[in-house]
Amino acid sequence: MQSSRAARPVKREVWFNCGRYFLRTIKREDASDRWAEWLTDPWTMHVLNTSPTKIGKSGIADYIRQFDQRTRLLLGIFERGTRLHVGFIRFDIDYAASEALVSAAIGEAAHRNGGATTYVFVPALAFLFDTVGLARVRASVLGRNDTTLIYLQKLGWQKDPAPEAPIRSNTDGTLLERWSLSWTREGYLAFLQTPIGKRVMRRASSTDRIPACRQKSS
């Protein structure tokens, strides 16, 4: 009989080349006051419904500790060369359902709307589909974040026909509409064959380096 310890999902430490950026597992030493400032930025509060309460570097360190890198993965987005930390991606994996809830944010304003999210998503989703073996990824997006809703559907994500249950705004307590979108492995592979998919792949692999994945079992 397999022990509960042996049945635990593998702990993963990953690094991916993403063209202008690279994506890797977040470490506790990545906590910073700058990261904390992202969460109270008006743009972040608007699109992610973050709280206006400032938590500081110690609060970010506490947040990082919530991720076991087994079913809850937290990855940082960094600019190549400067190694500037510009954002993060989190994956909440449901192995039984063979899916993951994906969320991401570009904290540094200068790196928004420039393709950063697309370029890091390609190797990240390849990892979820091909290495982890998931069948589907999901995203929950606020209705007022129409830019992301339109963008994901343009890539091929499928929007559910009805909205999810609304959530309370962390700013003023009003109810916020939100939508669930999903992308299957088949949909992702079909996207890679489109002109935009091929262009993203060329840019994401501009250094001709194959995305790497290191895994730790503990």
N, C-alpha and C positions, 0 to 999 in steps of 0.2 A: 504493500500500500504506500502510495507516495505521501511524504510528509507535507504538512502545510508550508514549511519553509521552502521545500524543493518546488512547491507549486507556485511560489510567488513569481510574478513577472520579473524578468531580468532588469537589473539596474543599468541605465544607459548613460554613457558619456559620449557626446557626439560633437563633431566639427564638420561643417560643410563650407565649401567654396561657393560664393554667390556673386561672382563677377566683381563689382565694385565693393561688395561687402563679404563678410563671412559670418557664419552662424555657429554658435557653440553653446554647450551647457553652461548655465549661469553658476557662478561660485559665490560663496558668501562674501568674499572680498570685493565682488562687483557692486555691492551696496554702496550708494553714494547719495549725498544731498541733492545732486543734480537730478538723479533718478526720481527722488521724492518730489522735486519741483515739477517734473512732467505731470504728475498725477493731479496737481492743482492748476495746471495750465487750462485756460478757458476752452481751448479746442478739445483737450482730452476729456474734460468734464462733460462737454457737449456730446461727444461721440461714444464715450464709454461709460458715462454716468458715474465717474469717480467722485469721491467725497471732497469737498473744499477744505476739509480739515488737514492741516500739514502734519506729516508723520515723521519726517526727517530720516536720516541715514539709518538709525536704529530700527525704525519702523520697516524700512525696506529689508533689512537683515532678517527681521522676524517673518516677513512675507516670504523671503527665499527659503527659509527653513520649513515652510509648509509643503514644499515639493520634494517628494521622495525619489524622483527621477525614475520611477517604475510605472505607476499609473498616472502620475501628475508630473509632467515635464515642463521645465522652464528654461528657455533658450534666449540668449542675448544676441542682438544684431549689432555688429561692429563694422566700422569702415576700415577697409584694407589700407595699409600704410600708416594712417594716423592711429588706428586701433581705437578710435572714438566710439564709445558706446552710444548708439543712436536709438535703440528700441528693444523690444522683446516680443517673443511668441510663447504662448503656453498651450500645452496639449493635455486635456483631461481624457484619458483613454478608458473606454469600457470594453475590456477584452471579450466579455460574454456576448456583447452586441456587435463586436467587430467594428467599432467606430470610435471616433475621437471628436470631442468638442474643441475647436480651434479658435483662439483669439490672439490678436496682435495689436501692437501700437508702435508708431514711430514717434518717439518722444521729442527728438530734436527737430524743430520746425523747418530748418534748412534742408532736411532730408525727406520731407513729406511731398507727396505728389510728384515724385521723381522716379517711381518704379521700384523703390526699395522693397516694398512688401511683395510685389510680384516676383522679384528675383530671389528672395529668400524662401518664398513659398514653394517654388519648383523643387529644389532639392529636399526641402522639409517634407513635402507631401510624398515625394518618391520614397523617402525613408519610412513614412507611415504605411504606405501601400506595399512596398516591396520588401522592406526589412522587418517591420513589425507585423505585416501581413493583414492589415485592416481592409475592410471592404468599402468603408465610407467615412468621410469627414463631415462635420457639421459646424455651422457658425450661427450665433445668435446676434442679430444686428438691430439696433434701435431704429424705429421708423424714421426718426428725424435725421438719421445718418444716410441720407439718400445717395450720397456720393459712393459709399461703400456698397450699398444695395445694388446700384446700377453697375458698378465695376465688377462685382462678383458674378452677376448674371451675364455680363458680357463675356466673362471667361468660361461660362458654361455651368455655373452653380445653379441648382434648381431651388426656387423659392416655394415654400409650402403654400398651399392655397388659402390658409387662414392664419392670422397672427397668433403668436404665443400669448400666454397670460401676461398682462402688463406688469411692469414693476414700478416702484416708487422712485421718483427723482431724489437723488442725494442732495440736491441743491434746494429745491422748494417743496418737495413732497408730492408733486403732481404725478398722475399716472402716465407712464411712458409706453407707447406701443412698441412692440418688438417682433421681429420676424426670424424664422428659422430657415436657413438655406443648407443644402447638402450637395456634396460632390462625390460621386462614386469613383472607384478606381477606373472603370471603363470610361467615364466622362472625362477624367483627368488625362487618360491616355489619348482620347480623341482630341482634347485640347492641344496636346503636344504636336499633333499632326497639322494643326492650323497654321496659317502664316504668322500670327502673333505668337503662337506657342513655339514655333521654330525660332523666331527672333529672340524670345526670352531665353530659350535654351542656349543659343549662341552666346548671348551676353552673360548668362549665369555661369557658363563654362569657359569664359574668355581666356583663362590661364591654362586650359587643357588639363585641369586637374580633376580627377574623378572624386565626387563627394565621398568623404570618409566617415565611417561610423565606428567608434570604439565602444565596446560594451563591457560593463563590469557586473559580475555576479557576486552578491554578498548576502 
